Amino acid sequence: MNAGKRKFRGGLLLAVMIMAVSLLAGCGGNSNNNAAPTAESAAGNAASASPEAAATKEPAGDPVTVKLQLKWVPQAQFAGYFLAKDKGYYADEGLNVEILPGGPDIVPEQQVAGGSADIGVDWVASLLTSQEQEMPLVQIAQIFQKSGLVLVSKKAAGINGPADLKGKKVGNWMGGNEFEILALFDKYKLDSNKDLKFTKQGFTMDQFLGGEIDAASAMTYNEYQVVLESGIKAEDLNVIDMNDEGVAMLEDNLFANKEWLADNKETAAKFVRASLKGWKDAIADPEAAVDSVMKLAEEGSTTREHQLTMMTEVAKLIQPEGFDASKLGYTDAAAFQQTADIALKFGVIKKASKVDEAYTNEIVEMAAK
């Protein structure tokens, strides 16, 4: 190529660069949380229009790290996040998601408020308590649309309905898990100190299976399945469902540190979008979801069969029968208010929650675009 042609092409490229920068400025910014593109990046975009330039295109920027703090150890309760990571959905959004396991000594709200994690998973009642303690937290998505908590009893105990709990020994794990049960007692005018014996339940179902308690708290996706796996048939059990009794409280959600969120709304939306995609896949393909879970579950702590059953039951809470799948992740105002009202009535919180500040659907709406 002669000098005249080189000069002409150089001038043309400069003109394209200037036009690209002008167009970006006119659009008013980016679709992510990074600074506005520089002239160098604009030149790269202009150059990428030709096949020759594509070969020398600069690599994409480093992925944004997001730390997710789980409520408990790896299990199908969190399968959507594991599957989203394995399928590359987070990477597709330019995110490097670190999933931090929970446990009995880990409080997700404390981890997120303190900056050890960016987003957390917990029950809404726990979030309300933390918000009252002035932790800078806000709910950004509601994953479980129904409560998974039930009271299970053997038919021989004669507990055919909540009123029959009178005079019985009823178990719960306590520590913040008991408030739906207390609301149930209140509905049927049962005094937990006089009309029945409300006792602390261990994290296994041994007390129930051994006859030490008449009615045990159980999650549909976990402890209830443990009872069935022990050999007791479903037809030999009575179940009191908190949803049917109108005392259900919202459970697994996603929440973020308000200060982090203020500067990272796009990142949060990308995380929610990829997570919901993971949950949709987990619901459609439980086998693949459990593959992701079993890679992380502590060896010998669970079985694939148990996790498959858990995934099937979790799916019913995330996308209940008749639920509009396009609303996955949205927080229902009435359900959130009911949770806050029960929390206030039974002393979870001392003052009424400012529900309009406690959660937002903005991030889910951004994720849907």
Secondary structure in CASP SS format (residue, H / E / C, confidence):
PFRMAT SS
TARGET T0000
AUTHOR 0000-0000-0000
METHOD secondary structure of the structure
MODEL  1
M C 1.00
N C 1.00
A H 1.00
G H 1.00
K H 1.00
R H 1.00
K H 1.00
F H 1.00
R H 1.00
G H 1.00
G H 1.00
L H 1.00
L H 1.00
L H 1.00
A H 1.00
V H 1.00
M H 1.00
I H 1.00
M H 1.00
A H 1.00
V H 1.00
S H 1.00
L H 1.00
L H 1.00
A H 1.00
G H 1.00
C H 1.00
G C 1.00
G C 1.00
N C 1.00
S C 1.00
N C 1.00
N C 1.00
N C 1.00
A C 1.00
A C 1.00
P C 1.00
T C 1.00
A H 1.00
E H 1.00
S H 1.00
A H 1.00
A H 1.00
G H 1.00
N H 1.00
A H 1.00
A H 1.00
S C 1.00
A C 1.00
S C 1.00
P H 1.00
E H 1.00
A H 1.00
A H 1.00
A C 1.00
T C 1.00
K C 1.00
E C 1.00
P C 1.00
A C 1.00
G C 1.00
D C 1.00
P C 1.00
V E 1.00
T E 1.00
V E 1.00
K E 1.00
L E 1.00
Q E 1.00
L C 1.00
K C 1.00
W C 1.00
V C 1.00
P C 1.00
Q C 1.00
A H 1.00
Q H 1.00
F H 1.00
A H 1.00
G H 1.00
Y H 1.00
F H 1.00
L H 1.00
A H 1.00
K H 1.00
D H 1.00
K C 1.00
G C 1.00
Y H 1.00
Y H 1.00
A H 1.00
D H 1.00
E C 1.00
G C 1.00
L E 1.00
N E 1.00
V E 1.00
E E 1.00
I E 1.00
L E 1.00
P C 1.00
G C 1.00
G C 1.00
P C 1.00
D C 1.00
I C 1.00
V C 1.00
P H 1.00
E H 1.00
Q H 1.00
Q H 1.00
V H 1.00
A H 1.00
G C 1.00
G C 1.00
S C 1.00
A C 1.00
D C 1.00
I E 1.00
G E 1.00
V C 1.00
D C 1.00
W C 1.00
V H 1.00
A H 1.00
S H 1.00
L H 1.00
L H 1.00
T H 1.00
S H 1.00
Q H 1.00
E H 1.00
Q C 1.00
E C 1.00
M C 1.00
P C 1.00
L E 1.00
V E 1.00
Q E 1.00
I E 1.00
A E 1.00
Q E 1.00
I C 1.00
F C 1.00
Q C 1.00
K C 1.00
S C 1.00
G C 1.00
L E 1.00
V E 1.00
L E 1.00
V E 1.00
S E 1.00
K E 1.00
K H 1.00
A H 1.00
A H 1.00
G C 1.00
I C 1.00
N C 1.00
G C 1.00
P H 1.00
A H 1.00
D H 1.00
L H 1.00
K C 1.00
G C 1.00
K C 1.00
K E 1.00
V E 1.00
G E 1.00
N E 1.00
W C 1.00
M C 1.00
G C 1.00
G C 1.00
N C 1.00
E C 1.00
F H 1.00
E H 1.00
I H 1.00
L H 1.00
A H 1.00
L H 1.00
F H 1.00
D H 1.00
K H 1.00
Y C 1.00
K C 1.00
L C 1.00
D C 1.00
S C 1.00
N C 1.00
K C 1.00
D C 1.00
L C 1.00
K E 1.00
F E 1.00
T E 1.00
K E 1.00
Q C 1.00
G C 1.00
F C 1.00
T C 1.00
M C 1.00
D H 1.00
Q H 1.00
F H 1.00
L H 1.00
G C 1.00
G C 1.00
E C 1.00
I C 1.00
D C 1.00
A E 1.00
A E 1.00
S E 1.00
A E 1.00
M E 1.00
T C 1.00
Y C 1.00
N C 1.00
E H 1.00
Y H 1.00
Q H 1.00
V H 1.00
V H 1.00
L H 1.00
E H 1.00
S C 1.00
G C 1.00
I C 1.00
K C 1.00
A H 1.00
E H 1.00
D H 1.00
L E 1.00
N E 1.00
V E 1.00
I E 1.00
D E 1.00
M C 1.00
N C 1.00
D C 1.00
E C 1.00
G C 1.00
V C 1.00
A C 1.00
M C 1.00
L C 1.00
E C 1.00
D C 1.00
N E 1.00
L E 1.00
F E 1.00
A E 1.00
N E 1.00
K H 1.00
E H 1.00
W H 1.00
L H 1.00
A H 1.00
D H 1.00
N C 1.00
K H 1.00
E H 1.00
T H 1.00
A H 1.00
A H 1.00
K H 1.00
F H 1.00
V H 1.00
R H 1.00
A H 1.00
S H 1.00
L H 1.00
K H 1.00
G H 1.00
W H 1.00
K H 1.00
D H 1.00
A H 1.00
I H 1.00
A H 1.00
D C 1.00
P H 1.00
E H 1.00
A H 1.00
A H 1.00
V H 1.00
D H 1.00
S H 1.00
V H 1.00
M H 1.00
K C 1.00
L C 1.00
A C 1.00
E C 1.00
E C 1.00
G C 1.00
S C 1.00
T C 1.00
T C 1.00
R H 1.00
E H 1.00
H H 1.00
Q H 1.00
L H 1.00
T H 1.00
M H 1.00
M H 1.00
T H 1.00
E H 1.00
V H 1.00
A H 1.00
K H 1.00
L H 1.00
I H 1.00
Q C 1.00
P C 1.00
E C 1.00
G C 1.00
F C 1.00
D C 1.00
A H 1.00
S H 1.00
K H 1.00
L C 1.00
G E 1.00
Y C 1.00
T C 1.00
D C 1.00
A H 1.00
A H 1.00
A H 1.00
F H 1.00
Q H 1.00
Q H 1.00
T H 1.00
A H 1.00
D H 1.00
I H 1.00
A H 1.00
L H 1.00
K H 1.00
F C 1.00
G C 1.00
V C 1.00
I C 1.00
K C 1.00
K C 1.00
A C 1.00
S C 1.00
K C 1.00
V H 1.00
D H 1.00
E H 1.00
A H 1.00
Y E 1.00
T C 1.00
N C 1.00
E H 1.00
I H 1.00
V H 1.00
E H 1.00
M H 1.00
A H 1.00
A C 1.00
K C 1.00
END
